[in-house]
Amino acid sequence: MNVDLPVPSEGELYKRIADRVGVDSDRIAEVFASHGLELTGSLPAKRELVVHRLICEGRKTGTTGNDGPFTVDMTLGRGPWVISSSINSAGKSSLLWALSFALRGEGFDAFCRPETVSWFRFVRVDIEVGGAAASIRLYFDKPGRPSVRLLTADSISDLLVLEGRVEGRIGVRLAATAEPSGVKGLIGRFMMERLGLQPVSVWVAESNAPKDEDGNRDSTEQVHGWASFFYAIALNSASDSLLLGPTLVGQLPVKLMQLFLDVPYAPELSRLTTLRKAETQEVSRVARRAKEDARARDEQAAPLRKALEVAQQRLRGLEAGRPDVGNLVAAVDHAAAELAPCQAAYQEAAEQHQAAKKSRQSDQRAERRAKQSGAARLLLGALDPEVCPRCDHDIDDERRAAEENEHQCSVCARPLPSLPQDPQAQADALARIEARLAASKTAEDSCAATLATATERLTAARTTYDQSVAQLERIRSSDWFALFDKAQREVDQLQGAVTLSTGGRSGDTPPALVAALAAAKPAQKTPAEQGPDDETLLTAAAEVIKDVVDQHSRALFSELNDEIVQIAHDLGVTNLTSVNLSLGGQLNAVKSGSKHRFSAFSPVDRLRMRIAVVVGMIKVSRRRGIMSHPGLLLIDAPTAEELTPQATYQVLDTLYRTGNKVPGLQMIITSIEEAVWDIYPKDRIVTGTDGRELF
C-alpha cells in the first residue's frame, strides 16, 4: 500500500497549536523562537553512503605459520558484495570490523574478533557521503586506539587513484584530524552533517536517584548520534535480541525507524520533547534540592526548635499566671463581701435549728411522760411548761418527780385533782401530743436542711476568701517578675538561633514589611490577561506534532509491515503470517498462527527479520522518491546458523537479488558458503588466494 498522507506546513502546524490553546499563531512562533525551536518542514531527505575502497595494513602475530605483514586493498561500489573464503578465521569479520571503525569512529562489536584487533596498523576507507568524496585514514599506534586524518576531494576518482597512505594530489584536501580521544566525535560530526541527521535524545531513569512523591526518579538524557544510527547500517548479530539499535530505552528502535523512513516532524518532536523534559526535570530538581536543603536545615534546627517550644510553653505558663495585684485585692474584697451574708445566714439558721430542736425535745418528753406516767395521764392535753410562766425559772426534775410520784403540780406544787379517767379523752390528748411532736420534728428537719445549706455556702465562701487572701500574699512575696523576664530572654535567644539555622524561615514576615513589598511590587497581569504560559503552549505543541508524527508513522509502518513479511519469506522465515509494528517498537508478529515476540524467534530468524526491516525501510523510502536511509548494509555471516544447503542458497540468492534490485543499495556481507560462488559474480566476491586467508 502506498502512503499518500498530506504533510502539514509549518504555518498549518502553528495554527493548529494556536487553535488548541486559543492564541494567535505569532505567539506560538515567538515561544518556539525563544526556546531555540523551529519547525523547518519536511523536505525530502537524500542520504547516501557508498564505500568505494577499503585498504588495511598491519602485521599478523600469534598464528600457526602465517605471521607477518599484510595489505588488503578492496575496490567496492554500489550493489551486492560478499567477502568470502572457504575456511574459518580467514579475516572476513575483521575486515568488516576495520570498515565499520572507519565509518563509525569506533569498531562495531558484532564484527569484532579480539585476537585480530592488534594486527591493524592502518585503515583507509574512500567513500561518497551525501554527495561529497572523502577518505578516512586511521593510524593505529595502539591496538583499537587510532588517530584519524580526514581527506576530502572534488570527486571520488581523485581519491581512488591515490596509493596506500599517499595524500598529495591536486583536488585533495586535508579537512580535519583527531587524536584517539576525538576520533569518534570527528567522524560522527562529519557523517551527521553530510547526511543531514540530528541527534536523538532519550531519557533514562537514574538508578540511584531518589524517588519523588509520585515514585519517579530523575532521568539522565542520553543523546544518540551516529554511533547509534549506525545500527541501521551494520546489523546486530543473530544472537542479539534487539530488533534495531543498541537499546530499547526511550523507544530508540522506533525513533530510528521514523528517522530512516523520514517521518515528517519526527526530529522536531524529539527536540521539543527533550526540551520540555529537561526544563521540567530541572524545575523538579531545583524544587527537590530546596526541599532537601530545608529538610537538612530543619533537622539541624530540630534541637533548637524543641528547646524553643519548651521555652515558649514555659513563657505562656508564666503569662497565664501573670500577677495582677489590683484584681487580687478586688477578689479578696469580693470574697469578703460574699462571706459576710453567708455567716449571717448561717448564724440565723443555727439559732432556728436550735430552737426547733428544743421544741422537738420538749414534745418528745411530753409524749414519753404521757405514755409512761400516771400523773401525766391525768393531765393529758394540759400544758407541760419547761419554765415557770411567771418568773421564767426552769421546772427541774425534782418537781417533775414530785408530780409523778406525789401527784403535786410541777408548776404550783399543789396536789393534783382527782379526775376520773376518760380513756377516749386520754387517747385524744395523746394523739394531739403526737401530732405536735411530728410537727416539731418536721420543723427541726427543715431547719437542719437550711442549716446544712448555709454551712456549705459558708464553707465555700470562706475557702474562696482564704484562697484569695493566700494568692494575694503569695504574689506579693514571689519572684514572678524575675522569672518572666528570664523566660522572655530565653525565647528571644532561641528564636534568633532558629532563624540563623534555617536561613530566616523561622517566623512570618512582619505585616508592615509585607505591606511595603506589596506597594513596591509592580502590578501583575491576571491569568486571564496574561494568557497561557510557555509550558502550556509547548505542551499543546507537543500534542499537535505528536499527532502528525503518529499518524504518518502508523501509515508508513503499515506499508513497511507488508514489505517485512514479503522479504522475510524470501529469506526463508517460515510460517510468518503478519507483522504489525507498533509505535512502542514491538514487532507483533504472527507465526504459525500464534503471536510471536521478536526475542522468541530463533537466532537465524532474528537476523533475517532484522534484514527484512532495514531493507523494507529502504524500499519504502525509495518508493516515496527519497533516500532517507544511507543505502549501505553490512551483514556478518547471514547464513551462519543455516542447517540446509537449500536454505543457505535461498538466503544468499535473496540478498544478492535485493542488492541488485533496490536502487542505490550497497550490501556487503561475509560468508563461508560454497553457494556464494554460484550466486555472486567473481567481480563481486572479495577473497584471498585460493579462496583462503584474505590477509
C-alpha angles and dihedrals in degrees: 000000000000122000115230104164117149113246112220117232123238090259092052091052092049089052093049090052092045092050091050094057099028101245137116120277090238089062090057091049090050092052091049091050093047090056095045093252128137137182101218098174128238109288116181111268123229109192117167130170118175125174111214103170140013122192122181127182129181148108127274118221135176096029127131103261096325104091120134144080122320140189126193121190116183125182112203140164142164120328132041122336133175129198102207145172137168093234138051123252091032095133101262097129091038091058089049088050091051090050092049091049091057094045097042104031091240133046121273107243095216090062097041121116104188094207093061100044093089092052096071119091102160134018124183125185121183112200146164110226122179090344094306125114116229140166119209113203119192120193113195110205088158126028110273092356108096132167117224140222116193117204127188130193142187090250138004090246089064088061099040093060092059115101123228112308096352114130106170117103137116110270094024118108136183102237102178146339134206139186119234094276092055101041096095092047095048096048091042092053092046094051094043093050096045093046095043095239129154125206118260119222126208128179123231124192112244106243096215098038117115118251122247126225090282093051094253124135128215113270131222120221113238112197114206117200138154096326090060095039087055089075087077088059103036105042123220116257122264091258093059115100096203117102095214136350135015098288145015092220114121092007089282094164090059092047090051091051091048089049095051093041088053093234107193115258094357092127091048091051090050092051092045092048091048092050094050092045092049093048094044092048092048090052089049091048093050091049092046093047089050090051092046091049091048090047091050091049090047091051091049090047094045095097090047091048090050092050090046091051091051092047092048091049090051090048091049089051091053091045090051088053094044106151119240108184093187092055091044092053089047088049091053091049091048091049090049090050089051092047098054099064089042090057092048092048090049093050092050093047091048092052093047090048092050092050092047090048093052091048091051092048091051092050090047092053091047090053092048094050092045090056097040107030125073091202091053090050088059088058100040108153093021124116118279102197123191093208137024109277090224110037099022093231114151117256100234132210093260091063091044090052090049089051090051100042105026098029093238118147110254090219106045100013092230121137114272115248120253104246125179111250112248108192094198093050091047090050092049092048091049091050090053091052091050091049090050089049092050090051092049091049091051090049091049092050091050091050090047091054091048089049092050091052092047090048092052092049091046091050092050092046092048091048091051091047093048092048093049091050092046092048091049091050092046095051092046089056100035132101094226095132093055091049092048093051091049092049092050092052090050092052092049092050094049092048089054091049092050091048092054094047095049099042096254099310098117098102146016122276111262112260091238091056091047090053092048093050092047091052093049095046114095117242112270124216116249117245090256092054095041096049127208116339125237093264091056091048094048091048090053090046091053091050094050095046091044089055089056094045093047093047094052092040092055091049093048092043089052090055090044092051091064092048092049093053093047095046091044090053090050089051091053103259100152130212093011107150103174148334127213113194111209130206086247092063098254117142093210094198125182112212127172088357096303137093110268126196117217091241089055092063116099115259093257092048091048090058091046091050090048090052089047092053096050095041088046091054090050092049094047093049092045090051088056090055097251136105102220093152117061088235097233123121126184115190125176117211100335092182099042092115097042114122102192132052090227093058091045092051092048093053095046092045091050092050092049093049091045091052090053098040104047109077115244094004121143114190121184117185136168124225143165095195122121089221088074090075091054096046107035122059113241092249088060095052121086110199144145133251110310088358092290130103114010090207 
